[in-house]
Amino acid sequence: HVELTGDDVTECLGGAEEILDTHLGDRYETMCDPRLNGRQSLDLAFAVAELLQR
């Protein structure tokens, strides 16, 4: 499963914002599963849509 949030968190690497491992501590707020932030969630949605079009 994938955890998502609209909050500006830095719990997962990558995405258009290029979150690196050095950024994880900036806004790592979860006590459980790391979540994709809003921008990363959109990146994932567009990537899945592109794959489904093939």
C-alpha distance matrix in Angstrom:
0.0 3.8 6.7 9.9 13.5 16.8 18.5 20.0 18.2 18.2 15.3 13.9 16.4 17.6 17.8 21.0 21.9 21.9 20.6 21.9 21.6 24.8 23.2 20.4 22.9 24.1 21.6 19.1 18.8 15.8 16.7 13.3 10.0 11.1 10.5 11.5 14.9 16.3 17.8 14.9 12.8 15.9 16.2 12.8 13.8 17.2 16.1 14.2 17.3 19.5 18.0 18.3 21.9 22.9
3.8 0.0 3.8 6.4 10.2 13.4 15.0 16.4 14.7 14.9 12.3 10.9 13.6 14.6 14.5 17.7 18.4 18.7 17.3 19.0 19.0 22.0 20.1 17.6 20.1 21.0 18.5 16.3 16.2 13.7 15.4 12.4 8.9 8.8 7.3 7.8 11.1 12.6 14.1 11.2 9.3 12.7 13.1 10.1 11.5 14.9 14.2 12.9 15.9 18.2 17.3 18.0 21.3 22.6
6.7 3.8 0.0 3.8 7.1 10.7 11.8 13.6 11.9 12.7 10.3 10.1 13.4 14.9 14.8 17.7 17.7 18.4 16.6 18.5 18.4 20.9 18.6 15.9 18.0 18.6 15.6 13.6 12.9 10.5 12.5 10.1 7.0 6.8 4.6 6.2 9.0 10.8 13.1 10.9 9.1 12.8 13.8 11.6 12.9 16.4 16.3 15.5 18.2 20.6 20.2 20.9 24.0 25.6
9.9 6.4 3.8 0.0 3.8 7.0 8.8 10.8 10.0 11.6 10.3 10.3 13.3 14.2 13.3 15.6 15.6 17.0 15.5 18.1 18.6 20.7 17.9 15.7 17.8 17.6 14.5 13.3 12.7 11.2 14.1 12.5 9.9 8.5 4.9 4.8 6.2 7.2 10.0 8.6 6.5 10.0 11.7 10.4 11.2 14.6 15.3 15.0 17.1 19.6 19.9 20.6 23.2 25.3
13.5 10.2 7.1 3.8 0.0 3.8 5.3 8.0 8.1 10.8 10.4 11.4 14.5 15.3 14.3 15.9 15.2 17.2 15.5 18.4 19.0 20.6 17.3 15.4 16.9 16.0 12.6 12.2 11.1 10.6 13.8 13.3 11.5 9.8 6.3 6.2 5.3 5.9 9.5 9.4 7.9 10.8 13.1 12.7 13.4 16.4 17.6 17.7 19.4 21.9 22.8 23.4 25.7 28.0
16.8 13.4 10.7 7.0 3.8 0.0 3.8 6.6 8.4 11.6 12.4 13.4 15.9 16.1 14.4 15.1 14.3 17.0 15.8 19.1 20.3 21.3 17.8 16.6 17.9 16.2 13.0 13.6 12.8 13.2 16.7 16.7 15.1 13.0 9.6 8.4 5.7 4.4 8.1 9.6 8.4 10.1 12.9 13.5 13.7 16.2 18.1 18.6 19.7 22.1 23.5 24.1 26.0 28.5
18.5 15.0 11.8 8.8 5.3 3.8 0.0 3.8 5.6 9.3 10.6 12.6 15.1 15.9 14.8 15.6 13.9 16.4 14.5 17.6 18.4 19.0 15.3 14.1 14.9 13.0 9.6 10.7 9.8 11.1 14.8 15.5 14.5 12.2 9.4 8.9 5.9 6.4 9.4 10.8 10.8 12.8 14.9 15.8 16.7 18.9 20.5 21.4 22.8 24.8 26.2 27.2 29.1 31.4
20.0 16.4 13.6 10.8 8.0 6.6 3.8 0.0 3.8 6.9 9.5 11.3 13.0 13.7 12.8 13.2 10.9 13.4 11.5 14.6 15.8 16.0 12.2 11.7 12.6 10.2 7.5 9.5 9.9 12.0 15.8 16.7 15.6 12.6 10.2 9.1 5.7 6.8 8.4 9.9 11.2 12.9 14.3 15.7 17.2 18.9 20.2 21.7 23.2 24.8 26.3 27.7 29.4 31.5
18.2 14.7 11.9 10.0 8.1 8.4 5.6 3.8 0.0 3.8 5.9 8.4 10.6 12.2 12.4 13.7 11.3 12.8 10.0 12.5 13.0 13.5 9.9 8.5 9.5 8.0 5.0 6.0 7.0 8.9 12.6 13.6 12.5 9.3 7.8 7.6 5.5 8.5 9.9 10.0 11.5 14.1 14.8 15.7 17.7 19.7 20.3 21.7 23.7 25.2 26.2 27.8 29.9 31.6
18.2 14.9 12.7 11.6 10.8 11.6 9.3 6.9 3.8 0.0 3.8 5.9 7.5 9.6 10.7 12.5 9.9 10.3 7.0 8.9 9.2 9.9 6.6 5.1 7.2 6.5 5.0 5.4 8.2 9.8 13.1 13.8 12.4 8.8 8.2 7.8 7.1 10.5 10.8 9.9 12.3 14.9 14.7 15.4 18.2 19.8 19.8 21.5 23.9 24.9 25.6 27.7 29.7 31.0
15.3 12.3 10.3 10.3 10.4 12.4 10.6 9.5 5.9 3.8 0.0 3.8 6.9 9.9 11.6 14.3 12.3 12.2 8.8 10.0 9.2 11.0 8.6 5.6 8.0 8.9 7.2 5.1 7.5 7.7 10.6 10.6 8.9 5.2 5.8 6.7 7.8 11.6 12.3 10.5 12.2 15.4 15.1 14.9 17.8 19.9 19.5 20.6 23.4 24.6 24.8 26.7 29.2 30.3
13.9 10.9 10.1 10.3 11.4 13.4 12.6 11.3 8.4 5.9 3.8 0.0 3.8 6.8 8.8 12.0 10.9 10.1 7.4 8.5 8.4 11.2 9.4 7.2 10.6 11.5 10.5 8.9 11.3 10.9 13.5 12.6 9.9 6.3 6.4 5.9 8.0 11.4 11.3 8.6 10.7 13.7 12.6 12.2 15.5 17.3 16.4 17.7 20.7 21.5 21.5 23.7 26.1 27.0
16.4 13.6 13.4 13.3 14.5 15.9 15.1 13.0 10.6 7.5 6.9 3.8 0.0 3.8 7.0 10.2 9.2 7.2 5.0 5.5 6.5 9.5 8.4 7.6 11.4 12.2 12.2 11.3 14.3 14.5 16.9 16.2 13.5 10.0 10.1 8.6 10.2 13.1 11.9 9.1 12.1 14.3 12.4 12.5 16.1 17.2 15.8 17.7 20.7 20.8 20.9 23.6 25.7 26.2
17.6 14.6 14.9 14.2 15.3 16.1 15.9 13.7 12.2 9.6 9.9 6.8 3.8 0.0 3.8 6.9 6.9 4.8 4.8 6.5 9.0 11.6 10.3 10.6 14.3 14.3 14.5 14.3 17.1 17.5 20.2 19.3 16.4 12.9 12.1 9.6 10.5 12.6 10.3 7.7 11.1 12.5 9.8 10.7 14.3 14.6 13.2 15.8 18.4 18.1 18.6 21.5 23.2 23.7
17.8 14.5 14.8 13.3 14.3 14.4 14.8 12.8 12.4 10.7 11.6 8.8 7.0 3.8 0.0 3.8 5.3 5.3 6.8 9.6 12.4 14.5 12.6 13.1 16.6 15.9 15.5 15.8 18.3 18.7 21.8 20.9 17.8 14.4 12.5 9.2 9.4 10.3 7.4 5.3 8.8 9.2 6.5 8.3 11.6 11.4 10.7 13.6 15.7 15.5 16.7 19.4 20.7 21.7
21.0 17.7 17.7 15.6 15.9 15.1 15.6 13.2 13.7 12.5 14.3 12.0 10.2 6.9 3.8 0.0 3.8 5.3 8.1 11.2 14.6 16.0 13.8 15.1 18.3 16.9 16.7 17.8 20.2 21.1 24.5 23.9 21.0 17.5 15.4 11.8 11.0 10.9 7.3 7.0 10.4 9.6 7.2 10.3 12.7 11.7 11.8 15.1 16.4 16.0 17.8 20.5 21.2 22.4
21.9 18.4 17.7 15.6 15.2 14.3 13.9 10.9 11.3 9.9 12.3 10.9 9.2 6.9 5.3 3.8 0.0 3.8 5.6 9.1 12.4 13.1 10.7 12.4 15.2 13.4 13.6 15.2 17.8 19.2 22.6 22.6 20.2 16.4 14.6 11.5 10.0 10.7 7.6 7.9 11.6 11.6 10.0 12.7 15.3 15.0 15.2 18.2 19.7 19.6 21.3 23.9 24.8 26.0
21.9 18.7 18.4 17.0 17.2 17.0 16.4 13.4 12.8 10.3 12.2 10.1 7.2 4.8 5.3 5.3 3.8 0.0 3.8 6.1 9.8 10.9 9.4 11.3 14.5 13.5 14.4 15.3 18.4 19.7 22.7 22.5 20.0 16.3 15.2 12.4 12.0 13.4 10.6 9.6 13.4 13.8 11.4 13.6 16.7 16.3 15.6 18.7 20.7 20.1 21.3 24.3 25.4 26.1
20.6 17.3 16.6 15.5 15.5 15.8 14.5 11.5 10.0 7.0 8.8 7.4 5.0 4.8 6.8 8.1 5.6 3.8 0.0 3.8 6.9 8.0 6.0 7.5 10.7 10.2 11.0 11.7 15.0 16.3 19.3 19.3 17.1 13.3 12.8 10.8 10.5 12.9 10.9 9.6 13.3 14.7 12.9 14.4 17.7 18.1 17.4 20.0 22.4 22.3 23.1 25.9 27.4 28.2
21.9 19.0 18.5 18.1 18.4 19.1 17.6 14.6 12.5 8.9 10.0 8.5 5.5 6.5 9.6 11.2 9.1 6.1 3.8 0.0 3.8 5.3 5.4 7.0 10.2 10.6 12.3 12.5 16.1 17.3 19.7 19.8 17.8 14.3 14.7 13.3 13.7 16.4 14.6 12.9 16.4 18.1 15.9 17.0 20.6 20.9 19.7 22.2 24.9 24.5 25.0 28.0 29.6 30.0
21.6 19.0 18.4 18.6 19.0 20.3 18.4 15.8 13.0 9.2 9.2 8.4 6.5 9.0 12.4 14.6 12.4 9.8 6.9 3.8 0.0 3.8 5.3 5.4 8.3 10.1 11.9 11.2 14.9 15.8 17.6 17.8 16.2 13.1 14.4 14.1 14.9 18.2 17.1 15.0 18.2 20.4 18.5 18.9 22.6 23.4 22.0 24.1 27.1 26.9 27.0 29.9 31.8 32.1
24.8 22.0 20.9 20.7 20.6 21.3 19.0 16.0 13.5 9.9 11.0 11.2 9.5 11.6 14.5 16.0 13.1 10.9 8.0 5.3 3.8 0.0 3.8 5.7 7.1 8.4 11.2 11.4 15.2 16.9 18.8 19.7 18.6 15.4 16.7 16.3 16.4 19.5 18.4 17.1 20.4 22.4 20.7 21.7 25.1 25.8 24.8 27.1 29.8 29.7 30.0 32.9 34.7 35.1
23.2 20.1 18.6 17.9 17.3 17.8 15.3 12.2 9.9 6.6 8.6 9.4 8.4 10.3 12.6 13.8 10.7 9.4 6.0 5.4 5.3 3.8 0.0 3.8 5.6 5.4 7.9 8.8 12.6 14.7 17.1 18.2 17.1 13.6 14.2 13.6 13.1 16.1 15.2 14.4 17.6 19.6 18.4 19.6 22.8 23.6 23.1 25.4 27.9 28.0 28.7 31.4 33.2 33.9
20.4 17.6 15.9 15.7 15.4 16.6 14.1 11.7 8.5 5.1 5.6 7.2 7.6 10.6 13.1 15.1 12.4 11.3 7.5 7.0 5.4 5.7 3.8 0.0 3.8 5.5 6.7 5.9 9.7 11.3 13.5 14.4 13.5 10.2 11.4 11.7 11.9 15.4 15.3 13.9 16.6 19.2 18.3 18.8 22.0 23.4 22.7 24.5 27.3 27.8 28.2 30.6 32.7 33.6
22.9 20.1 18.0 17.8 16.9 17.9 14.9 12.6 9.5 7.2 8.0 10.6 11.4 14.3 16.6 18.3 15.2 14.5 10.7 10.2 8.3 7.1 5.6 3.8 0.0 3.8 5.7 5.3 8.7 11.1 12.9 14.7 14.8 12.0 13.5 14.4 14.1 17.5 17.8 16.9 19.4 22.0 21.5 22.1 25.1 26.7 26.3 27.9 30.6 31.3 31.8 34.1 36.2 37.2
24.1 21.0 18.6 17.6 16.0 16.2 13.0 10.2 8.0 6.5 8.9 11.5 12.2 14.3 15.9 16.9 13.4 13.5 10.2 10.6 10.1 8.4 5.4 5.5 3.8 0.0 3.8 6.1 9.1 12.2 14.7 16.7 16.6 13.5 14.0 14.2 13.0 15.9 16.1 16.0 18.6 20.8 20.6 21.7 24.5 25.8 25.9 27.8 30.1 30.9 31.7 34.0 35.9 37.1
21.6 18.5 15.6 14.5 12.6 13.0 9.6 7.5 5.0 5.0 7.2 10.5 12.2 14.5 15.5 16.7 13.6 14.4 11.0 12.3 11.9 11.2 7.9 6.7 5.7 3.8 0.0 3.8 5.9 9.2 12.2 14.2 14.1 11.2 11.2 11.9 10.4 13.3 14.4 14.3 16.3 18.8 19.2 20.1 22.5 24.2 24.6 26.1 28.4 29.5 30.4 32.3 34.4 35.9
19.1 16.3 13.6 13.3 12.2 13.6 10.7 9.5 6.0 5.4 5.1 8.9 11.3 14.3 15.8 17.8 15.2 15.3 11.7 12.5 11.2 11.4 8.8 5.9 5.3 6.1 3.8 0.0 3.8 6.2 8.9 10.7 10.8 8.2 9.2 10.9 10.6 14.1 15.4 14.5 16.1 19.2 19.4 19.6 22.1 24.3 24.2 25.4 28.0 29.3 29.7 31.5 33.9 35.2
18.8 16.2 12.9 12.7 11.1 12.8 9.8 9.9 7.0 8.2 7.5 11.3 14.3 17.1 18.3 20.2 17.8 18.4 15.0 16.1 14.9 15.2 12.6 9.7 8.7 9.1 5.9 3.8 0.0 3.8 6.7 9.2 10.1 8.5 9.3 11.6 11.2 14.3 16.5 15.9 16.7 19.9 20.8 20.7 22.8 25.3 25.6 26.3 28.8 30.5 30.9 32.3 34.9 36.4
15.8 13.7 10.5 11.2 10.6 13.2 11.1 12.0 8.9 9.8 7.7 10.9 14.5 17.5 18.7 21.1 19.2 19.7 16.3 17.3 15.8 16.9 14.7 11.3 11.1 12.2 9.2 6.2 3.8 0.0 3.8 5.5 6.7 6.2 7.7 10.9 11.6 14.8 17.2 16.0 16.2 19.8 20.6 19.8 21.9 24.8 24.8 25.0 27.7 29.6 29.6 30.8 33.7 35.1
16.7 15.4 12.5 14.1 13.8 16.7 14.8 15.8 12.6 13.1 10.6 13.5 16.9 20.2 21.8 24.5 22.6 22.7 19.3 19.7 17.6 18.8 17.1 13.5 12.9 14.7 12.2 8.9 6.7 3.8 0.0 3.8 7.0 8.1 10.5 14.1 15.2 18.4 20.8 19.3 19.4 23.1 23.8 22.7 24.7 27.8 27.5 27.5 30.3 32.3 31.9 33.1 36.1 37.4
13.3 12.4 10.1 12.5 13.3 16.7 15.5 16.7 13.6 13.8 10.6 12.6 16.2 19.3 20.9 23.9 22.6 22.5 19.3 19.8 17.8 19.7 18.2 14.4 14.7 16.7 14.2 10.7 9.2 5.5 3.8 0.0 3.8 6.5 9.2 12.9 14.9 18.0 20.3 18.3 18.0 21.8 22.4 20.7 22.7 25.9 25.4 25.0 28.0 30.0 29.3 30.4 33.6 34.7
10.0 8.9 7.0 9.9 11.5 15.1 14.5 15.6 12.5 12.4 8.9 9.9 13.5 16.4 17.8 21.0 20.2 20.0 17.1 17.8 16.2 18.6 17.1 13.5 14.8 16.6 14.1 10.8 10.1 6.7 7.0 3.8 0.0 3.8 6.4 9.9 12.6 15.7 17.7 15.3 14.9 18.7 19.1 17.2 19.3 22.4 21.7 21.3 24.4 26.3 25.6 26.7 29.9 31.0
11.1 8.8 6.8 8.5 9.8 13.0 12.2 12.6 9.3 8.8 5.2 6.3 10.0 12.9 14.4 17.5 16.4 16.3 13.3 14.3 13.1 15.4 13.6 10.2 12.0 13.5 11.2 8.2 8.5 6.2 8.1 6.5 3.8 0.0 3.8 7.0 9.5 13.0 14.6 12.2 12.5 16.3 16.3 15.0 17.5 20.3 19.6 19.8 22.9 24.5 24.1 25.6 28.5 29.6
10.5 7.3 4.6 4.9 6.3 9.6 9.4 10.2 7.8 8.2 5.8 6.4 10.1 12.1 12.5 15.4 14.6 15.2 12.8 14.7 14.4 16.7 14.2 11.4 13.5 14.0 11.2 9.2 9.3 7.7 10.5 9.2 6.4 3.8 0.0 3.8 6.3 9.4 11.3 9.2 9.1 12.8 13.4 12.2 14.4 17.3 17.1 17.3 20.1 21.9 22.0 23.2 26.0 27.5
11.5 7.8 6.2 4.8 6.2 8.4 8.9 9.1 7.6 7.8 6.7 5.9 8.6 9.6 9.2 11.8 11.5 12.4 10.8 13.3 14.1 16.3 13.6 11.7 14.4 14.2 11.9 10.9 11.6 10.9 14.1 12.9 9.9 7.0 3.8 0.0 3.8 6.6 7.9 5.5 5.8 9.3 9.8 9.1 11.4 13.9 14.0 14.7 17.2 18.9 19.3 20.8 23.3 24.8
14.9 11.1 9.0 6.2 5.3 5.7 5.9 5.7 5.5 7.1 7.8 8.0 10.2 10.5 9.4 11.0 10.0 12.0 10.5 13.7 14.9 16.4 13.1 11.9 14.1 13.0 10.4 10.6 11.2 11.6 15.2 14.9 12.6 9.5 6.3 3.8 0.0 3.8 5.6 5.3 6.1 8.8 9.9 10.5 12.3 14.4 15.3 16.4 18.3 20.0 21.1 22.5 24.5 26.5
16.3 12.6 10.8 7.2 5.9 4.4 6.4 6.8 8.5 10.5 11.6 11.4 13.1 12.6 10.3 10.9 10.7 13.4 12.9 16.4 18.2 19.5 16.1 15.4 17.5 15.9 13.3 14.1 14.3 14.8 18.4 18.0 15.7 13.0 9.4 6.6 3.8 0.0 3.8 5.5 5.1 6.4 8.8 10.0 10.7 12.6 14.4 15.5 16.6 18.6 20.2 21.2 22.9 25.2
17.8 14.1 13.1 10.0 9.5 8.1 9.4 8.4 9.9 10.8 12.3 11.3 11.9 10.3 7.4 7.3 7.6 10.6 10.9 14.6 17.1 18.4 15.2 15.3 17.8 16.1 14.4 15.4 16.5 17.2 20.8 20.3 17.7 14.6 11.3 7.9 5.6 3.8 0.0 3.8 5.4 5.2 6.3 8.7 9.9 10.8 12.4 14.4 15.4 16.6 18.6 20.1 21.4 23.5
14.9 11.2 10.9 8.6 9.4 9.6 10.8 9.9 10.0 9.9 10.5 8.6 9.1 7.7 5.3 7.0 7.9 9.6 9.6 12.9 15.0 17.1 14.4 13.9 16.9 16.0 14.3 14.5 15.9 16.0 19.3 18.3 15.3 12.2 9.2 5.5 5.3 5.5 3.8 0.0 3.8 5.4 4.9 6.2 8.6 9.9 10.4 12.3 14.2 15.3 16.5 18.4 20.1 21.8
12.8 9.3 9.1 6.5 7.9 8.4 10.8 11.2 11.5 12.3 12.2 10.7 12.1 11.1 8.8 10.4 11.6 13.4 13.3 16.4 18.2 20.4 17.6 16.6 19.4 18.6 16.3 16.1 16.7 16.2 19.4 18.0 14.9 12.5 9.1 5.8 6.1 5.1 5.4 3.8 0.0 3.8 5.4 5.1 6.2 8.7 9.9 10.6 12.3 14.3 15.5 16.6 18.6 20.7
15.9 12.7 12.8 10.0 10.8 10.1 12.8 12.9 14.1 14.9 15.4 13.7 14.3 12.5 9.2 9.6 11.6 13.8 14.7 18.1 20.4 22.4 19.6 19.2 22.0 20.8 18.8 19.2 19.9 19.8 23.1 21.8 18.7 16.3 12.8 9.3 8.8 6.4 5.2 5.4 3.8 0.0 3.8 5.4 5.0 6.2 8.5 9.9 10.5 12.2 14.3 15.3 16.6 19.0
16.2 13.1 13.8 11.7 13.1 12.9 14.9 14.3 14.8 14.7 15.1 12.6 12.4 9.8 6.5 7.2 10.0 11.4 12.9 15.9 18.5 20.7 18.4 18.3 21.5 20.6 19.2 19.4 20.8 20.6 23.8 22.4 19.1 16.3 13.4 9.8 9.9 8.8 6.3 4.9 5.4 3.8 0.0 3.8 5.5 5.3 6.2 8.7 10.0 10.6 12.4 14.4 15.6 17.4
12.8 10.1 11.6 10.4 12.7 13.5 15.8 15.7 15.7 15.4 14.9 12.2 12.5 10.7 8.3 10.3 12.7 13.6 14.4 17.0 18.9 21.7 19.6 18.8 22.1 21.7 20.1 19.6 20.7 19.8 22.7 20.7 17.2 15.0 12.2 9.1 10.5 10.0 8.7 6.2 5.1 5.4 3.8 0.0 3.8 5.5 5.1 6.1 8.5 9.8 10.6 12.3 14.4 16.0
13.8 11.5 12.9 11.2 13.4 13.7 16.7 17.2 17.7 18.2 17.8 15.5 16.1 14.3 11.6 12.7 15.3 16.7 17.7 20.6 22.6 25.1 22.8 22.0 25.1 24.5 22.5 22.1 22.8 21.9 24.7 22.7 19.3 17.5 14.4 11.4 12.3 10.7 9.9 8.6 6.2 5.0 5.5 3.8 0.0 3.8 5.5 5.2 6.1 8.6 10.0 10.6 12.5 14.8
17.2 14.9 16.4 14.6 16.4 16.2 18.9 18.9 19.7 19.8 19.9 17.3 17.2 14.6 11.4 11.7 15.0 16.3 18.1 20.9 23.4 25.8 23.6 23.4 26.7 25.8 24.2 24.3 25.3 24.8 27.8 25.9 22.4 20.3 17.3 13.9 14.4 12.6 10.8 9.9 8.7 6.2 5.3 5.5 3.8 0.0 3.8 5.5 5.0 6.1 8.6 9.8 10.6 13.0
16.1 14.2 16.3 15.3 17.6 18.1 20.5 20.2 20.3 19.8 19.5 16.4 15.8 13.2 10.7 11.8 15.2 15.6 17.4 19.7 22.0 24.8 23.1 22.7 26.3 25.9 24.6 24.2 25.6 24.8 27.5 25.4 21.7 19.6 17.1 14.0 15.3 14.4 12.4 10.4 9.9 8.5 6.2 5.1 5.5 3.8 0.0 3.8 5.5 5.1 6.3 8.7 10.1 11.4
14.2 12.9 15.5 15.0 17.7 18.6 21.4 21.7 21.7 21.5 20.6 17.7 17.7 15.8 13.6 15.1 18.2 18.7 20.0 22.2 24.1 27.1 25.4 24.5 27.9 27.8 26.1 25.4 26.3 25.0 27.5 25.0 21.3 19.8 17.3 14.7 16.4 15.5 14.4 12.3 10.6 9.9 8.7 6.1 5.2 5.5 3.8 0.0 3.8 5.4 5.1 6.2 8.7 10.3
17.3 15.9 18.2 17.1 19.4 19.7 22.8 23.2 23.7 23.9 23.4 20.7 20.7 18.4 15.7 16.4 19.7 20.7 22.4 24.9 27.1 29.8 27.9 27.3 30.6 30.1 28.4 28.0 28.8 27.7 30.3 28.0 24.4 22.9 20.1 17.2 18.3 16.6 15.4 14.2 12.3 10.5 10.0 8.5 6.1 5.0 5.5 3.8 0.0 3.8 5.4 5.1 6.3 9.1
19.5 18.2 20.6 19.6 21.9 22.1 24.8 24.8 25.2 24.9 24.6 21.5 20.8 18.1 15.5 16.0 19.6 20.1 22.3 24.5 26.9 29.7 28.0 27.8 31.3 30.9 29.5 29.3 30.5 29.6 32.3 30.0 26.3 24.5 21.9 18.9 20.0 18.6 16.6 15.3 14.3 12.2 10.6 9.8 8.6 6.1 5.1 5.4 3.8 0.0 3.8 5.5 5.3 7.0
18.0 17.3 20.2 19.9 22.8 23.5 26.2 26.3 26.2 25.6 24.8 21.5 20.9 18.6 16.7 17.8 21.3 21.3 23.1 25.0 27.0 30.0 28.7 28.2 31.8 31.7 30.4 29.7 30.9 29.6 31.9 29.3 25.6 24.1 22.0 19.3 21.1 20.2 18.6 16.5 15.5 14.3 12.4 10.6 10.0 8.6 6.3 5.1 5.4 3.8 0.0 3.8 5.4 5.6
18.3 18.0 20.9 20.6 23.4 24.1 27.2 27.7 27.8 27.7 26.7 23.7 23.6 21.5 19.4 20.5 23.9 24.3 25.9 28.0 29.9 32.9 31.4 30.6 34.1 34.0 32.3 31.5 32.3 30.8 33.1 30.4 26.7 25.6 23.2 20.8 22.5 21.2 20.1 18.4 16.6 15.3 14.4 12.3 10.6 9.8 8.7 6.2 5.1 5.5 3.8 0.0 3.8 5.4
21.9 21.3 24.0 23.2 25.7 26.0 29.1 29.4 29.9 29.7 29.2 26.1 25.7 23.2 20.7 21.2 24.8 25.4 27.4 29.6 31.8 34.7 33.2 32.7 36.2 35.9 34.4 33.9 34.9 33.7 36.1 33.6 29.9 28.5 26.0 23.3 24.5 22.9 21.4 20.1 18.6 16.6 15.6 14.4 12.5 10.6 10.1 8.7 6.3 5.3 5.4 3.8 0.0 3.8
22.9 22.6 25.6 25.3 28.0 28.5 31.4 31.5 31.6 31.0 30.3 27.0 26.2 23.7 21.7 22.4 26.0 26.1 28.2 30.0 32.1 35.1 33.9 33.6 37.2 37.1 35.9 35.2 36.4 35.1 37.4 34.7 31.0 29.6 27.5 24.8 26.5 25.2 23.5 21.8 20.7 19.0 17.4 16.0 14.8 13.0 11.4 10.3 9.1 7.0 5.6 5.4 3.8 0.0
